[in-house]
Amino acid sequence: MKPLVLDSTMTNMGGVFYPTGHVFALFPDEDCVRQAATALQAAGHQGETAYASPEVILQEIVHTLGTADAPLPSVGAEGDMVRRIADLASKGHHGLLIAMADKDDAETLVAAIAPEGAVTAFYYRTFIIEDLISQPQDDGPQSVLVGTHAAAP
């Protein structure tokens, strides 16, 4: 697991956090992140993982909203996801960015990270963001289409 270094491949054309082909999951603490990375490896996941402390999330990822809240065209679901990430990071949650390969299965990923304390996970696909782990208001993990992304990231 390497430290998260945000670059232009992790943002959409408007500069908002949108790491296409990755899952971004949040955990209550760093130990949970490390345990989840180990669980992913044990489950056979081959993609790279990157750790983001709450400070990195707030300084790097949340910063990508920039002027996206200005009265220009809406940033849509990606802006909403960044706001949810910001809320959790401000409460001390840590992040794990997980690269997904074409053959990787989101259900297998959720099965590996949910028991390690993942409170939410967003799968950034080309035109949609899937909320893989819902906030604890229901009976468990589920995949839900939460938004679309009209511009190519």
N, C-alpha and C positions, 0 to 999 in steps of 0.2 A: 504494500500500500504506500503510495507516494503522497506528498502534500498536494492539495488542489492548487493549480496555477491556472487562472482564468485566461483564456485567449479568445481570439475572434472566432474560432471554430465552435465555441460554446455559446454563441449569441446569434440571434436572427439578424435580418438585414437592418432592423431598427436599433440593434445594439442591446436588446433585452436578452437575458439569460434564457437560452434554448439549446441545450446540448443534445442535438439530434443523435439518436442511437444510444442514448444513455438513460440510466435510471438515477435519480437523485433521491436518496432516502435520508430521513432525519431520525436521530436517536437521542435519548435523554442525556447520555454522557459518552466520553471518549472510549471507555472500556466496552460499551455496547457496540460501538463502531468497529473496534478491533475484533471483537467476538464475531460480528456479522461477516467481516472480511474473511476470517478463518472458516466460518460456516460455508461461505460461498466457494472457497477453495476446496473444501471437503466435498461439496456437492458437484464438483467438476467444472465449475465456472472458470473459463479461461481469460475473460476480459480483465483489463486493468481496473484497479480501484484507486480512488484518490480521496484523502481525508480533508475535511474542511471544519475548522473550529468555528464556534459561534462568531468570533471576531472576524475571521476570513469571510464568512457568509455575509455578515453585515457590511463589511468594507468592500468586498469584491462583487458578490452576486446581487445584493440589494442595490448597489450603486448602478447596476445596469439599467435600472428603471429610469434614471436620469431625468430627462424632461418628458419621458413617455406619458406622464400624467398631465401634460399640457393639453390644451383643447385642440389637438390635432387628431388624426385618425386613431382610434382605439388600438391599444396593444393586445386586446383580447385576453384569452386564457393564459398566455404566458405571463402577462402582468399580474393576473390574479394569483398564479402559482408563486411568483416571486414575493408577493405580499404575504402569502401563507408561510412561505419559507422564512421571511423576515420576522413574522410573528413568533414562530417557534425558536428561531435563533436568538431573538431578544429575551426569550425565557431560558436560554442556556442550552438549547439543543445543538448537537453536532451533526455534520453531514457526511455522507459517503456517496461519491459519484462512481457509478458502475457502468463500464463500457459493455454494451450488449453486442453479440455477434448475431448474424442472421439465424443461426441454429439455436440460439439461447431461448429459453422458455421463461416467460414472465412468471408463470405459476411456480416453477421450480425456484426461481429467485425469491419470490415472496415466502415460499416454504422455508427457505434458508435464513432469511433476515428477520422475519416476523417474530420468531421465538427469541431472537436476540434483542428485542426491544424496539424495533422500528415502529415509529408512531405514524409515519406517512412515507409514501414513496411515489414519485412521479416518473412515468416512462415517457420520455420525449421522443415521439416518432416523427416522421417527416411532416405530417399535417395535423396530428392530434397529440394531445397530452393525456395519458391514461393515469388516473388516480388508482394505483395498485393497492394501497392500504388506506382505507377510510379512517377518519378520526374516530375514536372510540365512542360512537353513538349507536352502533349496530352490533350484529353478532359476529363479525369477523372480516377478514380480508375479502375484497372483491375488486374486480376490474370494472371501471366505469369510464365512459367517454365523458370528459369534463370540458372539452373545448376543441375548437379547430384553429388552425393557423393558416391564414390565407396566403401569406407570402412565403416564399422559400427561405428557410433559415440560412 
